Amino acid sequence: PVAEDPVLALRFHELFGLLTAPEAGPAIEEYLLRTLMRVARHHAVRPPYRERCAPQVRRVRQYLDEFPEAATSLADLAALAGVSRFQLIRGFARDVGMTPHAYLVQVRLRLVRRLLGTGISPAEAALRAGFADQSHMTRAFVRQFGVTPGRYRAAVI
């Protein structure tokens, strides 16, 4: 998106001036952070992540973090939270920024990445992380990290 913001334009101009100055040092970092803060404050597309979650959402997040490999339905998660499926999806998306399923996929992918780092095969990592099969895990892994699980494993071990 395009932002028509004269103050932001001036800050970018000054930032680029600092980048070319040999003696700028720590001033570059400070100016970059101030510029990014202005972008976030005045031109963010969505509100920043809320650190606090509703107790129901926190329970579901904790469960998904602790048991990513478990085959869990939305109805199970809603029962755990004590709310309807619709309330869970709305509350989770509001507090976490994504649906419970999207969050679960990310938790599983982080687990796969850790497992691959220990030398476990992609097929075994997919199984241990709770993916239906290796191809499903591979598609999600490439979408998230931009590299296949096999290449990731070869690079880190």
Accessible surface in RSA format (square Angstrom, percent):
REM  Atomic radii and reference values for relative SASA: ProtOr
REM  Chains: A
REM  Algorithm: Lee & Richards
REM  Probe-radius: 1.40
REM  Slices: 20
REM RES _ NUM      All-atoms   Total-Side   Main-Chain    Non-polar    All polar
REM                ABS   REL    ABS   REL    ABS   REL    ABS   REL    ABS   REL
RES PRO A   1   169.41 123.5 106.35  97.0  63.06 229.2 123.31 101.8  46.11 286.6
RES VAL A   2   143.13  94.2 108.99  98.7  34.14  82.3 112.64  97.9  30.49  82.7
RES ALA A   3    46.73  43.0  16.91  26.1  29.82  67.8  21.12  29.7  25.61  67.9
RES GLU A   4   169.69  97.4 134.14 101.5  35.55  84.6  53.76 104.0 115.93  94.7
RES ASP A   5    15.57  10.9   7.57   7.5   8.00  18.9   5.86  13.8   9.70   9.7
RES PRO A   6   110.10  80.2  98.47  89.8  11.63  42.3 105.26  86.9   4.85  30.1
RES VAL A   7    68.89  45.3  67.26  60.9   1.63   3.9  68.87  59.8   0.02   0.0
RES LEU A   8    14.04   7.8  14.04  10.0   0.00   0.0  14.04   9.9   0.00   0.0
RES ALA A   9    62.60  57.6  50.26  77.6  12.33  28.1  57.87  81.5   4.73  12.5
RES LEU A  10    99.25  55.3  94.71  67.8   4.54  11.4  98.58  69.2   0.67   1.8
RES ARG A  11    49.79  20.9  49.79  25.4   0.00   0.0   3.81   5.2  45.98  27.9
RES PHE A  12    73.49  36.8  73.49  45.5   0.00   0.0  73.49  44.6   0.00   0.0
RES HIS A  13   134.72  73.6 127.74  88.8   6.98  17.9  79.53  82.0  55.20  64.2
RES GLU A  14    69.70  40.0  62.10  47.0   7.60  18.1  31.98  61.9  37.72  30.8
RES LEU A  15     8.00   4.5   8.00   5.7   0.00   0.0   8.00   5.6   0.00   0.0
RES PHE A  16   117.44  58.8 115.89  71.8   1.55   4.0 116.08  70.4   1.36   3.9
RES GLY A  17    40.45  49.9   0.00   N/A  40.45  49.9  33.66  92.4   6.79  15.2
RES LEU A  18    44.44  24.7  43.06  30.8   1.37   3.5  43.53  30.6   0.90   2.4
RES LEU A  19    94.95  52.9  68.45  49.0  26.50  66.6  68.45  48.1  26.50  71.3
RES THR A  20   115.80  82.4  85.62  86.8  30.18  71.9  76.59 102.9  39.21  59.3
RES ALA A  21    30.99  28.5  20.26  31.3  10.73  24.4  24.82  34.9   6.17  16.4
RES PRO A  22   132.15  96.3  89.49  81.6  42.66 155.1 102.24  84.4  29.91 185.9
RES GLU A  23   142.74  82.0 112.68  85.2  30.07  71.6  74.95 145.0  67.80  55.4
RES ALA A  24    13.05  12.0   0.28   0.4  12.77  29.1   6.76   9.5   6.29  16.7
RES GLY A  25    45.97  56.7   0.00   N/A  45.97  56.7  34.40  94.4  11.57  25.9
RES PRO A  26   114.68  83.6 106.65  97.2   8.03  29.2 110.81  91.5   3.87  24.1
RES ALA A  27    44.46  40.9  37.33  57.6   7.13  16.2  41.74  58.8   2.72   7.2
RES ILE A  28    42.42  24.1  42.42  31.6   0.00   0.0  42.42  30.5   0.00   0.0
RES GLU A  29   120.03  68.9 119.43  90.4   0.60   1.4  40.31  78.0  79.72  65.1
RES GLU A  30   105.86  60.8 101.32  76.7   4.55  10.8  35.51  68.7  70.35  57.4
RES TYR A  31    38.13  17.8  38.01  21.6   0.12   0.3  29.10  21.9   9.03  11.1
RES LEU A  32    72.27  40.2  72.27  51.7   0.00   0.0  72.27  50.8   0.00   0.0
RES LEU A  33   104.14  58.0 103.99  74.4   0.16   0.4 103.99  73.0   0.16   0.4
RES ARG A  34   101.27  42.5  99.32  50.6   1.95   4.7  29.11  39.8  72.16  43.7
RES THR A  35     0.17   0.1   0.17   0.2   0.00   0.0   0.17   0.2   0.00   0.0
RES LEU A  36    88.95  49.5  85.64  61.3   3.30   8.3  85.95  60.4   3.00   8.1
RES MET A  37   101.99  52.8  97.22  64.3   4.77  11.4  76.47  65.0  25.51  33.8
RES ARG A  38    43.14  18.1  42.95  21.9   0.19   0.4   0.32   0.4  42.82  26.0
RES VAL A  39    49.25  32.4  49.25  44.6   0.00   0.0  49.25  42.8   0.00   0.0
RES ALA A  40    63.68  58.5  51.24  79.1  12.43  28.3  55.26  77.8   8.41  22.3
RES ARG A  41   155.54  65.3 120.65  61.5  34.90  83.1  61.00  83.4  94.54  57.3
RES HIS A  42    96.51  52.7  65.88  45.8  30.64  78.4  45.89  47.3  50.63  58.9
RES HIS A  43    62.15  34.0  38.35  26.7  23.80  60.9  35.24  36.3  26.91  31.3
RES ALA A  44    58.88  54.1  23.47  36.2  35.41  80.6  31.89  44.9  26.99  71.5
RES VAL A  45   138.30  91.0 102.04  92.4  36.26  87.4 107.99  93.8  30.32  82.2
RES ARG A  46   164.64  69.1 156.24  79.6   8.40  20.0  60.20  82.3 104.44  63.3
RES PRO A  47   111.14  81.0  96.64  88.1  14.50  52.7 103.41  85.4   7.72  48.0
RES PRO A  48   114.47  83.4  96.82  88.3  17.65  64.2 108.49  89.6   5.98  37.1
RES TYR A  49   115.53  53.9  79.51  45.2  36.02  93.7  83.60  62.8  31.93  39.4
RES ARG A  50   118.55  49.8 111.23  56.7   7.32  17.4  54.62  74.7  63.93  38.7
RES GLU A  51   145.36  83.5 126.86  96.0  18.51  44.1  62.11 120.1  83.25  68.0
RES ARG A  52   202.84  85.2 196.92 100.4   5.92  14.1  73.83 100.9 129.01  78.2
RES CYS A  53    13.02   9.8   5.08   5.7   7.94  18.7   3.76   9.5   9.26  10.0
RES ALA A  54    27.92  25.7  19.73  30.5   8.19  18.6  26.89  37.9   1.04   2.7
RES PRO A  55    75.89  55.3  74.25  67.7   1.64   6.0  74.75  61.7   1.14   7.1
RES GLN A  56    61.14  34.2  61.14  44.7   0.00   0.0   7.64  16.3  53.50  40.6
RES VAL A  57     4.22   2.8   4.22   3.8   0.00   0.0   4.22   3.7   0.00   0.0
RES ARG A  58   131.57  55.2 131.06  66.8   0.50   1.2  60.27  82.4  71.30  43.2
RES ARG A  59   105.52  44.3 101.47  51.7   4.05   9.6  51.60  70.5  53.92  32.7
RES VAL A  60     0.00   0.0   0.00   0.0   0.00   0.0   0.00   0.0   0.00   0.0
RES ARG A  61    60.05  25.2  60.05  30.6   0.00   0.0   7.56  10.3  52.49  31.8
RES GLN A  62   102.68  57.4  98.29  71.8   4.39  10.4  28.99  61.7  73.69  55.9
RES TYR A  63    62.14  29.0  58.58  33.3   3.55   9.2  39.42  29.6  22.71  28.0
RES LEU A  64     0.96   0.5   0.96   0.7   0.00   0.0   0.96   0.7   0.00   0.0
RES ASP A  65    67.49  47.3  47.83  47.6  19.65  46.5  23.47  55.2  44.01  43.9
RES GLU A  66    97.58  56.0  71.55  54.1  26.03  62.0  36.46  70.5  61.12  49.9
RES PHE A  67    91.92  46.0  91.13  56.4   0.80   2.1  91.13  55.2   0.80   2.3
RES PRO A  68    10.10   7.4  10.10   9.2   0.00   0.0  10.10   8.3   0.00   0.0
RES GLU A  69    82.09  47.1  68.60  51.9  13.50  32.1  35.09  67.9  47.00  38.4
RES ALA A  70    29.39  27.0  20.11  31.0   9.28  21.1  28.71  40.4   0.68   1.8
RES ALA A  71   106.66  98.1  68.69 106.0  37.97  86.4  75.93 106.9  30.73  81.4
RES THR A  72    30.74  21.9   5.48   5.6  25.27  60.2   5.99   8.0  24.75  37.4
RES SER A  73    54.94  46.4  44.57  59.5  10.37  23.9  48.44 103.2   6.49   9.1
RES LEU A  74    59.35  33.1  49.76  35.6   9.58  24.1  50.85  35.7   8.49  22.9
RES ALA A  75    54.07  49.7  46.92  72.4   7.15  16.3  48.15  67.8   5.92  15.7
RES ASP A  76    78.57  55.0  70.47  70.1   8.11  19.2  19.02  44.8  59.55  59.4
RES LEU A  77     9.78   5.4   9.66   6.9   0.13   0.3   9.78   6.9   0.00   0.0
RES ALA A  78     4.64   4.3   4.64   7.2   0.01   0.0   4.64   6.5   0.01   0.0
RES ALA A  79    80.38  73.9  50.91  78.6  29.46  67.0  61.47  86.6  18.91  50.1
RES LEU A  80    75.98  42.3  56.93  40.7  19.05  47.9  65.26  45.8  10.71  28.8
RES ALA A  81     2.06   1.9   0.00   0.0   2.06   4.7   0.10   0.1   1.96   5.2
RES GLY A  82    64.64  79.7   0.00   N/A  64.64  79.7  34.56  94.8  30.08  67.4
RES VAL A  83    37.74  24.8  20.98  19.0  16.76  40.4  29.10  25.3   8.64  23.4
RES SER A  84    52.08  44.0  39.02  52.1  13.05  30.1  45.31  96.5   6.77   9.5
RES ARG A  85   116.32  48.8 113.82  58.0   2.51   6.0  12.37  16.9 103.95  63.0
RES PHE A  86   130.51  65.3 129.07  79.9   1.44   3.7 130.34  79.0   0.16   0.5
RES GLN A  87    92.78  51.9  85.33  62.4   7.45  17.7  19.08  40.6  73.70  55.9
RES LEU A  88     2.14   1.2   0.40   0.3   1.74   4.4   2.14   1.5   0.00   0.0
RES ILE A  89    59.55  33.9  59.55  44.4   0.00   0.0  59.55  42.9   0.00   0.0
RES ARG A  90   152.20  63.9 144.11  73.5   8.09  19.3  75.01 102.5  77.18  46.8
RES GLY A  91     7.67   9.5   0.00   N/A   7.67   9.5   7.18  19.7   0.49   1.1
RES PHE A  92     0.00   0.0   0.00   0.0   0.00   0.0   0.00   0.0   0.00   0.0
RES ALA A  93    38.57  35.5  30.65  47.3   7.91  18.0  30.95  43.6   7.62  20.2
RES ARG A  94   138.46  58.1 111.93  57.1  26.52  63.1  65.65  89.7  72.81  44.1
RES ASP A  95     0.90   0.6   0.04   0.0   0.86   2.0   0.12   0.3   0.79   0.8
RES VAL A  96    12.86   8.5   4.90   4.4   7.96  19.2   4.99   4.3   7.87  21.4
RES GLY A  97    37.28  46.0   0.00   N/A  37.28  46.0  20.28  55.7  17.00  38.1
RES MET A  98    52.91  27.4  44.54  29.5   8.38  19.9  52.84  44.9   0.08   0.1
RES THR A  99    58.28  41.5  57.22  58.0   1.06   2.5  50.29  67.5   7.99  12.1
RES PRO A 100     3.85   2.8   3.33   3.0   0.52   1.9   3.63   3.0   0.22   1.4
RES HIS A 101   123.42  67.5 117.92  82.0   5.49  14.1  84.82  87.4  38.60  44.9
RES ALA A 102    39.62  36.4  33.77  52.1   5.85  13.3  38.40  54.1   1.22   3.2
RES TYR A 103    16.83   7.9  16.83   9.6   0.00   0.0  12.40   9.3   4.43   5.5
RES LEU A 104    13.10   7.3  13.10   9.4   0.00   0.0  13.10   9.2   0.00   0.0
RES VAL A 105    25.86  17.0  25.86  23.4   0.00   0.0  25.86  22.5   0.00   0.0
RES GLN A 106    55.54  31.1  54.51  39.8   1.03   2.4   7.52  16.0  48.02  36.4
RES VAL A 107     9.86   6.5   9.30   8.4   0.56   1.3   9.30   8.1   0.56   1.5
RES ARG A 108    27.21  11.4  27.21  13.9   0.00   0.0   0.04   0.1  27.18  16.5
RES LEU A 109     2.69   1.5   2.69   1.9   0.00   0.0   2.69   1.9   0.00   0.0
RES ARG A 110    89.49  37.6  89.04  45.4   0.44   1.1  37.21  50.9  52.27  31.7
RES LEU A 111    28.66  16.0  28.66  20.5   0.00   0.0  28.66  20.1   0.00   0.0
RES VAL A 112     0.00   0.0   0.00   0.0   0.00   0.0   0.00   0.0   0.00   0.0
RES ARG A 113    83.57  35.1  82.00  41.8   1.57   3.7   7.44  10.2  76.13  46.1
RES ARG A 114   147.68  62.0 137.33  70.0  10.35  24.6  77.72 106.2  69.96  42.4
RES LEU A 115    24.61  13.7  24.61  17.6   0.00   0.0  24.61  17.3   0.00   0.0
RES LEU A 116     0.00   0.0   0.00   0.0   0.00   0.0   0.00   0.0   0.00   0.0
RES GLY A 117    34.62  42.7   0.00   N/A  34.62  42.7  14.94  41.0  19.68  44.1
RES THR A 118   104.92  74.6  66.69  67.6  38.23  91.1  73.99  99.4  30.93  46.8
RES GLY A 119    24.00  29.6   0.00   N/A  24.00  29.6  11.84  32.5  12.16  27.2
RES ILE A 120    33.17  18.9  27.15  20.2   6.02  14.5  33.10  23.8   0.07   0.2
RES SER A 121    47.79  40.4  43.70  58.3   4.09   9.4  34.52  73.5  13.27  18.6
RES PRO A 122    21.31  15.5  21.31  19.4   0.00   0.0  21.31  17.6   0.00   0.0
RES ALA A 123    52.83  48.6  46.05  71.1   6.79  15.4  46.60  65.6   6.23  16.5
RES GLU A 124    63.82  36.6  61.44  46.5   2.38   5.7  20.90  40.4  42.92  35.0
RES ALA A 125     0.00   0.0   0.00   0.0   0.00   0.0   0.00   0.0   0.00   0.0
RES ALA A 126     1.61   1.5   1.61   2.5   0.00   0.0   1.61   2.3   0.00   0.0
RES LEU A 127   127.65  71.1 114.42  81.9  13.23  33.3 116.73  82.0  10.92  29.4
RES ARG A 128   118.89  49.9 104.88  53.5  14.01  33.4  39.26  53.7  79.64  48.3
RES ALA A 129     0.00   0.0   0.00   0.0   0.00   0.0   0.00   0.0   0.00   0.0
RES GLY A 130    21.05  26.0   0.00   N/A  21.05  26.0   7.79  21.4  13.26  29.7
RES PHE A 131     9.46   4.7   0.32   0.2   9.13  23.8   0.56   0.3   8.89  25.5
RES ALA A 132    97.08  89.3  51.83  80.0  45.25 102.9  64.73  91.2  32.35  85.7
RES ASP A 133    73.87  51.7  65.01  64.7   8.86  21.0  37.17  87.5  36.70  36.6
RES GLN A 134    78.50  43.9  72.61  53.1   5.90  14.0  20.77  44.2  57.73  43.8
RES SER A 135    60.59  51.2  52.67  70.3   7.92  18.2  44.07  93.9  16.51  23.1
RES HIS A 136    60.29  32.9  60.16  41.8   0.13   0.3  38.08  39.2  22.21  25.8
RES MET A 137     0.00   0.0   0.00   0.0   0.00   0.0   0.00   0.0   0.00   0.0
RES THR A 138    36.65  26.1  36.65  37.2   0.00   0.0  32.75  44.0   3.89   5.9
RES ARG A 139   134.15  56.3 126.75  64.6   7.40  17.6  65.64  89.7  68.51  41.5
RES ALA A 140     3.11   2.9   1.71   2.6   1.40   3.2   2.21   3.1   0.90   2.4
RES PHE A 141     0.00   0.0   0.00   0.0   0.00   0.0   0.00   0.0   0.00   0.0
RES VAL A 142    59.19  38.9  55.83  50.5   3.36   8.1  55.83  48.5   3.36   9.1
RES ARG A 143   181.05  76.0 146.87  74.9  34.18  81.4  78.68 107.5 102.37  62.0
RES GLN A 144    87.33  48.8  59.16  43.2  28.18  67.1   7.32  15.6  80.01  60.7
RES PHE A 145    59.30  29.7  29.15  18.1  30.15  78.5  35.91  21.8  23.39  66.9
RES GLY A 146    64.82  79.9   0.00   N/A  64.82  79.9  30.78  84.5  34.04  76.2
RES VAL A 147    47.62  31.3  42.48  38.5   5.14  12.4  47.62  41.4   0.00   0.0
RES THR A 148    57.52  40.9  57.09  57.9   0.44   1.0  52.53  70.6   4.99   7.6
RES PRO A 149     3.02   2.2   3.02   2.8   0.00   0.0   3.02   2.5   0.00   0.0
RES GLY A 150    36.05  44.5   0.00   N/A  36.05  44.5  27.30  74.9   8.75  19.6
RES ARG A 151   175.62  73.7 168.83  86.1   6.78  16.1  44.02  60.2 131.59  79.8
RES TYR A 152    51.16  23.9  49.46  28.1   1.70   4.4  29.39  22.1  21.77  26.8
RES ARG A 153    71.00  29.8  71.00  36.2   0.00   0.0   1.01   1.4  69.99  42.4
RES ALA A 154    74.23  68.3  49.80  76.9  24.43  55.6  55.97  78.8  18.26  48.4
RES ALA A 155    86.24  79.3  45.03  69.5  41.20  93.7  55.99  78.9  30.24  80.1
RES VAL A 156    70.62  46.5  37.05  33.5  33.58  80.9  42.66  37.1  27.96  75.8
RES ILE A 157   109.07  62.1  51.38  38.3  57.69 139.0  81.33  58.6  27.74  75.3
END  Absolute sums over single chains surface
CHAIN  1 A    10354.4       8478.4       1876.0       6352.3       4002.0
END  Absolute sums over all chains
TOTAL         10354.4       8478.4       1876.0       6352.3       4002.0
